[in-house]
Every structure is written in C-alpha cells, then in structure tokens.
Amino acid sequence: MPAFPAVPLLHVRFDGDGQHRCMESGEAHRLGNHVVTSVSGALRTTVLAAAAICVVVAVWISDEVAEHETFAFDTTVLETIHRATTPLLLAVAWGFTDLGPPIGLTVVTAVAALLMWRAGLRAGAVVFVVGAIFAGVLDLGLKEIFERVRPDLWPRRHVAGDSFPSGHALQGTAVYGTLTVLLARSYPRRRTLTGVLGACLILAIVASRAVLGVHWPTDLIAGMAIGFLCLLLIVAVIDRFEPREVFARVRSSSSHHGVRS
C-alpha cells in the first residue's frame, strides 16, 4: 500500500465578512491555550476578589460583635425567621444541622479522606484532614476570644458552647467547600452541577442554625467568610502537593471502574 504524506490537521475559521481561511492545528492549539489562560486568569482574579471581601466582612463583623453593635440587626432577623418557621422546616433544619460538627462533619471528613487515599490522592487526603482539624481549632479559638452568648429569644433545645463564630458555618464551608472543589476538578464536565449542589448544601447547613435559633445571623455570616478563607488555604496546600494531572488520573480510573462494573 502506498504511503501517504503527512498532512497537518486543518481547522476552518470564518471571518466577519463571511469568508473563511484554514488554520493549522498548531495555531488552533495556541488559540486554545490562550482561551484557557484567559479563563484561568479571570477565575484567579475572581477568587482573590472574593477572598478580599471575606477578609473585610470577617474583620468588620468581628469588630461590631466586640462592640455589641449587632444586637438589633441579629434580633430582627432571627425573629422574622422564627415567625415563618413551621414544624416541618424545623425537622428539616435538624437534619441539615446534623451534617455539621462535631459528629456529622467528622464522619464526612474521615470517609472523604479514605476515598481520596484509595484514589491515589494521598497527600491531598492528609492535607484535607489537617485542614479540617485546623478549621475546628480556629473556630474554638475564636469562640474563646469573643465569648459571645448564644441567642435565647424563644424556648429551644440547649446547645453548648459560645456563639461567635458559627462552627457549622466556618467548618462546613471549609470542609464541604474543599470537597466541592476537588469533585469539580475530578469531574470537570459536571463542575457546574457540583458547584451548585455544594453551595446549596453549605447554605442549607448554615441556614439551619438560624432556623433553630442557636446562632445570631452575624455568627453565620462571619463563619462563612472565615470558612471560605480556610477553604482557599486548604486547596492551595493541596495544589502544592497534588499536581492537576492526578485528578485526571482519578477521573480516568473511576471511568474504567464504571465500564467494568
């Protein structure tokens, strides 16, 4: 059989006037890299902006709480939520709040770390566990510093510990947020769905604390802001030890397992 000369892969690109010209694969590859770089740069800018906002919010609320300036706002919001609360909503709130610390979040952290370890993300699993512990210790430390009393606006189940910041908000955002990022990286085709579900889960856990009347709203807002900063720190350290190619291998491995099953 005669050998055919190698022909470079061509792509067609249409200009504004309707004419078209051919573009070799090298140029297409460079264009693709430029697009990816642009998207990555925009995402990096967005994340940095969000981090800056979280720092400002956390510092501002902390200062307001220390000066006892948030009572009117917190009380108004909690009473409004309480008036709209039904027995069914209360039961749902207890279900979501059980996903937070100490028991629920500990179980989720342990299971997720085990799965990461078995998938080959061993350094990531260790960093994830250490990050979850760090978030918990940070929460306890801040509670000791501020010593804010929990709301007592209506009869409710007793919850121990201080109020500011909310551990469910801080630790939940850090742990479930990190898992959301890692899952989105491992399954990029479903990253939008993963991000939406992860955000909804975090918001549901946080909102449950207000519905149950065990946290002031400013506890929850500051907790989420600090938790987001912890999330960025955990992900940054994971990136230091786990190259992005590892997530591609995890995705490939899981797809092979799916075919075999």
C-alpha positions in Angstrom: 0.0 0.0 0.0 1.5 3.4 -0.9 2.5 5.7 1.9 0.6 8.9 2.1 2.4 12.1 3.0 1.6 13.6 6.4 -1.0 16.4 6.2 -1.3 18.9 9.1 -4.7 19.0 10.7 -6.7 22.0 9.4 -9.5 23.9 11.1 -11.8 26.4 9.3 -12.3 29.8 10.8 -14.8 32.3 9.5 -14.0 36.0 9.3 -16.5 38.8 9.9 -17.3 39.2 6.2 -18.3 35.6 5.7 -15.0 34.4 4.1 -13.1 31.7 5.7 -9.5 30.6 5.8 -7.7 27.5 7.0 -5.8 27.3 10.3 -3.3 24.6 11.1 -3.6 22.6 14.3 -0.6 24.4 15.9 -2.4 27.7 15.6 -5.6 26.2 16.9 -3.7 24.7 19.9 -2.1 28.1 20.7 -5.6 29.7 20.5 -7.0 27.1 22.8 -4.2 27.7 25.3 -4.8 31.4 25.2 -8.5 30.9 25.9 -7.7 28.6 28.8 -5.2 31.0 30.2 -7.7 33.9 30.0 -10.3 31.9 31.8 -7.8 30.8 34.5 -6.7 34.4 34.9 -10.3 35.6 35.3 -11.1 32.9 37.8 -8.0 33.7 39.8 -9.0 37.4 39.9 -12.5 36.4 41.0 -11.2 34.2 43.8 -8.8 36.9 45.0 -11.6 39.4 45.0 -13.8 37.1 46.9 -11.1 36.4 49.5 -10.6 40.2 50.0 -14.3 40.6 50.5 -14.3 37.8 53.1 -11.4 39.4 55.0 -13.2 42.7 55.1 -16.5 41.1 56.1 -14.9 39.0 58.8 -12.9 41.8 60.3 -15.8 44.3 60.2 -18.3 41.9 61.8 -15.8 40.8 64.4 -15.3 44.5 65.4 -19.1 45.1 65.5 -19.7 42.0 67.6 -16.9 43.0 70.0 -18.6 46.4 70.4 -22.1 44.8 70.8 -23.4 46.8 67.8 -25.2 43.9 66.0 -27.9 43.1 68.5 -30.8 45.0 66.8 -30.0 43.5 63.4 -29.5 40.0 64.7 -32.7 40.0 66.8 -34.8 41.4 64.0 -33.6 38.7 61.5 -34.0 35.8 63.9 -37.5 36.8 65.0 -38.5 37.2 61.4 -37.2 33.7 60.6 -38.9 32.3 63.7 -42.3 33.6 62.7 -42.0 31.9 59.4 -40.7 28.6 60.8 -43.0 25.5 60.6 -42.7 22.1 62.4 -41.6 20.6 59.0 -39.0 23.3 58.5 -37.7 22.7 62.0 -37.3 19.0 61.4 -35.5 19.6 58.1 -33.2 22.1 59.9 -32.2 19.5 62.4 -31.4 17.1 59.6 -29.1 19.5 57.9 -27.5 20.7 61.1 -26.6 17.1 61.9 -24.2 17.2 58.9 -22.1 19.8 60.7 -19.7 19.4 63.6 -18.9 17.5 65.6 -20.2 14.1 64.6 -21.6 14.6 61.1 -18.6 16.6 59.8 -16.1 14.2 61.4 -17.7 11.2 59.6 -17.8 13.0 56.3 -14.2 14.1 56.7 -13.0 10.6 57.5 -14.9 9.0 54.7 -13.8 11.6 52.1 -10.1 11.3 53.2 -10.3 7.5 53.0 -11.7 7.7 49.4 -9.1 10.2 48.4 -6.3 8.0 49.8 -7.6 5.0 47.9 -7.9 7.1 44.7 -4.2 8.0 44.9 -4.6 11.5 46.4 -2.7 10.5 49.5 -1.0 13.9 50.1 -4.3 15.6 49.4 -6.1 13.3 51.9 -3.6 14.2 54.7 -3.9 17.9 53.9 -7.6 17.7 53.8 -7.8 16.1 57.3 -5.2 18.6 58.7 -7.2 21.5 57.1 -10.5 20.2 58.7 -8.8 20.0 62.1 -7.3 23.5 61.6 -10.8 24.9 60.9 -12.1 23.3 64.0 -9.3 24.6 66.2 -9.7 28.1 64.7 -13.4 28.0 65.5 -12.8 27.1 69.1 -10.1 29.7 69.5 -12.3 32.5 68.2 -15.1 31.4 70.4 -12.8 31.6 73.4 -11.7 35.1 72.4 -15.2 36.6 71.8 -17.2 34.6 74.3 -20.5 35.6 72.8 -23.6 34.1 74.3 -26.0 32.2 72.1 -29.4 33.6 71.3 -32.2 32.9 73.8 -35.2 34.5 72.1 -37.6 31.5 72.4 -37.7 28.1 74.0 -35.3 25.7 72.2 -33.1 22.7 72.6 -30.0 23.5 74.6 -26.7 23.8 72.6 -23.4 24.1 74.5 -20.6 26.4 73.7 -20.2 30.1 72.7 -21.8 31.6 69.7 -19.3 33.6 67.6 -18.4 32.5 65.0 -20.7 29.6 64.0 -18.7 26.4 63.8 -21.2 24.9 61.4 -20.7 27.9 59.1 -16.9 28.0 59.4 -16.1 24.3 59.4 -18.9 23.4 57.0 -17.8 26.0 54.4 -14.1 24.9 54.7 -14.8 21.1 54.5 -17.7 20.9 52.2 -16.3 23.7 50.1 -13.0 21.8 49.7 -14.8 18.6 48.7 -16.8 20.6 46.1 -13.6 22.0 44.6 -11.9 18.6 44.4 -15.0 16.9 42.9 -15.3 19.6 40.3 -11.7 19.1 39.3 -12.1 15.3 39.1 -15.3 15.6 37.0 -15.0 18.8 35.1 -18.0 18.0 32.8 -20.2 18.2 35.9 -18.4 21.0 37.7 -21.4 23.4 37.4 -23.7 20.9 38.9 -21.2 20.0 41.6 -20.6 23.7 42.5 -24.4 24.4 42.7 -25.0 21.3 44.9 -22.1 22.0 47.1 -23.1 25.7 47.6 -26.7 24.7 48.3 -25.6 22.1 50.9 -23.4 24.7 52.7 -26.2 27.3 52.7 -28.7 24.8 54.0 -26.4 23.8 56.9 -25.8 27.5 57.7 -29.4 28.5 57.5 -30.4 25.6 59.7 -28.6 27.2 62.6 -30.7 30.4 62.3 -33.9 28.4 61.9 -33.1 26.5 65.1 -32.3 29.8 66.9 -28.9 28.7 68.1 -26.8 31.3 66.3 -27.0 35.0 65.6 -27.0 35.8 61.9 -23.7 37.7 62.2 -22.2 34.5 63.6 -23.2 32.7 60.4 -22.0 35.4 58.0 -18.6 35.8 59.7 -18.3 32.0 60.0 -18.8 31.6 56.2 -16.3 34.3 55.4 -13.7 32.8 57.6 -14.5 29.3 56.4 -14.1 30.4 52.8 -10.6 31.7 53.6 -9.8 28.3 55.2 -11.1 26.6 52.0 -8.7 28.7 49.9 -5.8 27.8 52.2 -6.6 24.1 52.1 -7.0 24.0 48.4 -3.8 26.0 47.9 -1.8 23.5 50.0 -3.4 20.5 48.2 -2.3 22.2 44.9 1.3 22.3 46.3 1.4 18.6 46.8 -1.0 17.2 44.2 -0.5 18.2 40.6 -3.6 18.7 38.5 -2.7 15.6 36.4 -3.6 13.5 39.4 -7.2 14.5 39.2 -7.3 13.4 35.6 -6.0 10.0 36.6 -8.7 9.8 39.2 -11.3 10.6 36.7 -9.9 8.1 34.2 -9.7 5.4 36.9 -13.3 5.9 38.0 -14.5 5.8 34.4 -12.7 2.5 33.9 -14.2 1.1 37.0 -17.6 2.2 35.8 -17.1 0.3 32.4 -16.0 -2.9 34.2 -19.0 -2.8 36.5 
